[in-house]
Amino acid sequence: MAFIQTSAFGIQGRGAAVRCSGRSHVKMSLDVDSVSQSFTHLANPVVIQKVADYVDTLGLPPFVIKWGHPAMMGFMVAGMGMPGAAFGWAGRLGKGKDSVKMKNLHEQVMIAFWLLAFAGALGGSLSLAEQGYEIWTLQDPHFVSTLAVLGLLTFNAVYAYSGFGGTTPQERLKGRTVHAYVGALTMGVFVVHGVLGFMGGMAL
């Protein structure tokens, strides 16, 4: 009888140990996640993280938080960036009043596109911060491509408004050629940027 009691006690003891171990493992996992999230919050800019935390209280669907930014950026590039670049090339290759009209339309569209590109970058940063990821890290190829497209857009805008880097008609004509090809390159980088963003989103 004593042997049975001892065995029963031993089994109960091992069960309690297993339950305790299970609780400890879960608690440890939660602690690691909490610490990781805390470090992520510290790594992100305070203002960005504060806004992301506030947006998180609005109860938006996770699908919207994750894919809202890519959807809006895709619409912006396809609906504004590509047509804006096409207007610029139409103005460059055309003649007469139609050429002037295309150049003016190109300028108006691309100014708005440039501003929205920075707003889109901010939206993407908020999306990642809200999902608990570190933002603005050079280890992320999507972020590197963000810097590339914003840099190219800004350079081309400043270059155009500075007179295309020339003081004579001949110099400005050459400068317009540089501006046109940099613009085409920028749209190509935007496509790469979108692909990298989609791949990153699928991996999250």
N, C-alpha and C positions, 0 to 999 in steps of 0.2 A: 504494500500500500504506500509505503514511504517512497519507493522508487517511482511509482506512478505519479505521486504528488510532485516529486522533484522534476520528473520529465515534463509534466504539465506546466510547471512553473518556468522550466527552461524554454518551452515552446512559446509561452506567453511573453517571456522576456525577449526572445528573439523577435517576436511580432512587434512588441513595443519599440525595439531598437530599429526595426525596419520602418515603422511609422515615423519614428523620430528622424531617421535618416532622410525619409521622403520629405518631411516638412522642412528639414534643414536645407535639402537640395533646392526645393522650391523657393525658400526664403533667400538662399544664396543667389539664385538666378534673378530674382526680383531685385536684390541689392545691386547686382552687376548691371542690370538694365538701368536702374535708377542712377547709378554712378556714371554710366556711359552717357545717359541723357543729360546729366548735369554738366559733364565735360563738353558735350555738344552745345549746350546753351551758353557756356562760357566762351566757346570758340567763336560763336556767331556774334555779330554786332548787336549791342544791347537793344537799339531801337528796332532793328529788324525782328529780333526774337520777341520783343514785347508786342509788336503788331501781330506777329504770327500767333502768339499765345491768345491774343484777343480774338482773332479770326477763328481760332479753334473753338472758342466758346459759342460761336454762332451755329454750330451743329451742321455744317455743310457736309454733304455726302462725300465719303473718301474718294469716290471716282472723280468728283468735280475738283477736289483738292489736288489730286494726282495728275489728271489729264486736262484740266481747264486751261492751264498755261500753254501746253503744246497746241491745243486746239485754236486758241486765240492767236498765237504766233503764226501758226500755219495759215490761218485766214488772212492775217496781216501781210505776210510775205507774198502769198498768192494773189491777194486782192489789191495790194498797194505797192509793194516793193518791185515785183516783176513788171507790172504795168508802168510804174514810174520809170524804171530803167528803159523800158521800151519807148516811152515818150521821149526820153532823152536821146536815144539813138535815132528816132524818127525826126527830131528837131535837128540833129547833127547831119543827117543824110538828105533831109528835105531842102526845099528852097521856097523863098517868098513868104507870104503871110502864114501859110500852113506850118512852115518851119518855126516861125516865131511863136505861134500858138502852142506847138508841141513843147518848145523850150520853156515857156511860161507854165504850162501844165506840169511839166517835169519838175520844175522848181517847187511849185506849190505842194505837189504830192510827196516829194522826197523830204521836204521840211517836216511835214506831218509824220512821215514814216520814221525819220530820225528821232523825233521826240517820242513816238510810240515804242521805238526799239529800246530806249532806256527805261520806259515804263514797263515794257515786257520783261526786261532783265530783272527789274525790281519784283515783278510778280512771280517770276521763276524762283527768285531767292526766297520769297515768302512761302511759296509752295514747299520747297525743300525744308525750310526751317520748321514749318508746321508739321511736316512728316517726321521730324526728329533727326534730320541729317545735317551735317556740317556744310556750310556754304562757302563760296569764294576760296576754294582750295585748288592749287595748281595741279594737283594729282587727278583732278576731274577734267577729262578732255572736253566735255561739254562747256565747262566754265572757261577753259582756254579759248575755245572757239567763240564764246561770248565776247571775250576781250578783243578778239580779232575782228569780229563784225562791227562792234561799237567803235573800235579804233579806225577801221577803214571808212565807216560812215562819217565819222567826225573829221578825219583828214580830208575826205573828198568835199565835205561841206565848206570847211575853212579854205581849202584850195580854190574852190569855185568863187567864193565871196572875196578872195584876195586878188581876183583878176586872173585866175588860172596861172599864177606864177610868172606873169609877163607884163611888160609895159608897152609893147608894140603889138600891132595886129598880128604879125607873124608869130611872135612869142605866145600870144594868147591862143592862137589857133593850135599851136603845138600843145599848149596846156590843156585845151579842150579835149585833145586826143588822149592825153594822160588821164584826164578826169573820166572820160568815157570807158576806158579799159579798166581803170580801178573800180568803177561802178559795176562793170560786168563781173570782175573778180569778186567783188563784195557779194553779189547775188549768188555766185557759186559757193562761196564760203557759208552763206546762209543755208544753202541746201545741205552741206556737210554738217553744219550746226544742228539742223533739224534731225538728221539721221542719227547723230550722236545722242541727241536728247531723247529720241524715241528708244534707242537701244538702252540708254540709261534708265528710262522709265520702266521698260520691260524687265530690267534686272532688279529693280527695287522690290 
